Amino acid sequence: MMEKLPFDITNIDADEVQALEDTYAALKAKFKVAITEDNIVDIKQFDIFGNYNDISVGGTLLINHPESGCYLVFVKVKTNIPNGRGPAIDYYKYQVWASAILRNDFGKMVIRRETIVDKILNLVHPTEMHFKDDPSFSRKINAIADDKVKASRAMTKAFRNILIEIKMNEFLIEIVNSTLVIGNIQPVDPRQTIYLAEVASKLSQVK
């Protein structure tokens, strides 16, 4: 008998359910995994989720507790297929975002890989943080903070080293005080989910 998944699979197609099954099995093989309350990470406080009309947490996993303060948040997003003969067909897809409880208070921050557009915009409207003692980080990572003084104090060299070594081509990090989320809008994938958990676990432990 198939193990019951700790995710809401209402209005989820078979391929998506299979991806969730594969991901959950891969996580349990790699980490100590526990099921926790879905509201333990409040996604409403993060701006990156504010563009969705219908989004909810369909499952939350606690990874390697208590060694790390890492959660995997499986976010269920409503989408639809146009139907020329009637109303659009609604269905749901999942995204996985890792969350880390950090040792320091960063204020509000958004962090991603630096792009050419970022470099041009920063020349016109310099909002990006720069670290004079770490020019490599400043070239590769775009970090914008509401409170640059607080963020500079919290973003230690050890923390920056983990960020600069992230191997995902596209990722987005948002930090609200001492809670971080990292991920992207790609479909659920076991390998990427494991990697997100590894990165978030490291970030939760660094000082």
C-alpha positions in Angstrom: 0.0 0.0 0.0 1.4 3.4 -1.0 2.3 5.7 1.9 0.0 8.6 2.4 1.7 11.8 1.3 1.8 14.7 3.7 0.6 17.1 1.0 -2.8 18.3 -0.2 -3.3 16.6 -3.6 -6.8 18.0 -4.2 -7.0 19.0 -7.9 -3.4 17.8 -8.6 -2.8 15.8 -11.7 -1.1 12.4 -11.7 2.3 13.7 -12.9 2.4 16.2 -10.1 1.5 13.6 -7.5 4.3 11.4 -8.9 6.7 14.3 -8.6 5.7 14.8 -5.0 6.0 11.0 -4.2 9.5 10.9 -5.8 10.6 14.1 -3.9 9.3 12.9 -0.6 11.0 9.5 -0.9 14.3 11.2 -1.9 14.1 13.6 1.1 13.5 10.7 3.5 16.5 8.9 2.1 18.8 11.9 2.5 17.6 13.7 5.7 15.8 13.2 9.0 12.3 14.4 7.9 9.4 15.4 10.2 5.9 16.6 9.3 5.0 19.9 10.9 2.2 22.5 10.9 1.6 24.2 7.6 1.4 27.6 9.2 4.8 27.4 10.9 6.2 29.5 8.0 3.9 32.4 7.3 4.2 32.9 3.5 2.0 36.0 3.7 4.8 38.0 5.2 6.9 37.5 2.0 6.4 39.8 -1.0 7.4 37.1 -3.5 4.2 35.3 -2.9 2.0 38.4 -3.1 1.6 38.2 -6.9 -0.5 35.1 -6.8 -4.3 35.3 -6.6 -4.7 31.8 -5.2 -1.8 30.3 -3.2 -1.7 28.1 -0.1 0.7 25.9 1.8 0.0 22.3 0.9 2.5 20.7 3.2 5.5 21.6 5.3 8.5 19.4 6.3 11.0 19.9 9.0 14.5 18.9 7.9 17.2 17.6 10.3 15.7 19.1 13.4 17.1 20.2 15.9 20.5 20.4 14.2 19.2 23.0 11.7 16.3 25.4 11.5 15.3 24.4 8.0 11.8 23.8 6.6 10.6 22.8 3.2 7.4 24.6 2.3 5.4 23.0 -0.5 3.3 25.9 -2.0 0.2 25.1 -4.0 -0.5 27.6 -6.8 -3.7 27.8 -8.8 -3.4 28.1 -12.5 -5.8 27.5 -15.4 -6.1 26.4 -19.0 -8.2 28.6 -21.3 -11.2 26.7 -22.7 -12.8 28.2 -25.8 -16.0 26.3 -25.2 -16.6 27.4 -21.7 -15.0 28.5 -18.4 -11.2 28.0 -18.0 -10.1 24.7 -16.5 -8.6 25.3 -13.1 -5.8 23.1 -11.7 -3.0 23.4 -9.2 0.8 23.1 -9.4 3.3 22.9 -6.7 6.5 24.9 -6.0 9.0 24.0 -3.3 10.6 26.8 -1.2 13.1 26.2 1.6 12.9 28.3 4.7 15.7 28.9 7.3 15.5 30.4 10.7 18.6 32.6 10.8 20.9 33.5 13.7 20.8 37.2 13.0 18.2 39.9 12.2 18.6 41.1 8.6 15.5 43.4 8.4 13.9 43.0 4.9 16.1 41.8 2.1 15.9 40.4 -1.4 18.8 38.5 -2.8 19.4 36.9 -6.2 22.1 36.3 -8.8 23.4 39.5 -10.4 22.3 40.2 -14.0 23.3 42.7 -16.6 20.1 44.5 -16.1 20.8 44.8 -12.3 24.2 46.3 -13.1 22.7 48.9 -15.5 19.9 49.8 -13.1 22.3 50.2 -10.2 24.3 52.8 -12.1 21.1 54.9 -12.5 19.5 54.1 -9.1 22.2 52.7 -6.7 20.1 50.6 -4.3 22.3 47.4 -4.2 24.5 46.6 -1.2 28.2 46.5 -1.8 30.9 45.0 0.3 34.3 46.6 -0.2 36.1 43.7 1.4 34.3 41.2 -0.8 34.2 42.5 -4.4 33.6 39.0 -5.8 30.3 38.8 -3.9 29.3 42.2 -5.0 29.9 41.3 -8.6 27.9 38.1 -8.5 25.1 38.6 -6.0 22.4 41.3 -6.1 21.4 42.1 -2.5 18.9 44.9 -1.7 18.0 45.7 1.9 15.5 48.1 3.5 18.1 48.7 6.3 21.6 48.5 4.9 23.3 49.0 8.2 21.4 46.1 9.9 21.8 43.9 6.8 25.5 44.6 6.6 26.0 43.6 10.2 24.0 40.4 9.8 25.4 39.4 6.5 28.7 38.0 7.7 31.5 36.7 5.5 30.5 33.1 6.3 26.9 33.8 5.3 28.1 35.5 2.0 30.3 32.5 1.2 27.3 30.2 1.2 25.3 32.5 -1.0 28.1 32.9 -3.6 28.5 29.1 -3.8 24.9 28.5 -4.6 24.9 26.4 -7.8 21.3 27.1 -9.0 21.2 29.3 -12.1 18.1 31.0 -11.0 17.1 31.5 -7.3 15.4 34.1 -5.3 15.9 34.7 -1.6 13.7 36.9 0.6 14.5 37.6 4.2 12.1 39.1 6.7 14.0 39.8 9.9 15.4 36.3 10.8 13.3 34.2 8.5 14.5 33.3 5.0 12.9 31.6 2.0 14.8 30.5 -1.0 13.5 28.8 -4.2 12.2 29.5 -7.7 9.1 28.9 -9.7 10.3 25.7 -11.4 8.3 22.4 -11.1 8.8 20.1 -8.1 12.0 18.1 -8.6 13.7 15.8 -6.1 17.3 16.9 -6.9 16.6 20.6 -6.6 14.5 20.1 -3.5 17.4 18.3 -1.8 19.8 21.0 -2.8 17.4 23.8 -1.5 17.3 21.9 1.8 21.1 21.7 2.0 21.5 25.4 1.3 18.8 26.4 3.8 20.3 24.1 6.5 23.7 25.7 6.1 22.3 29.2 6.3 20.3 28.4 9.4 23.5 27.3 11.2 26.0 30.0 10.1 26.7 33.0 12.4 
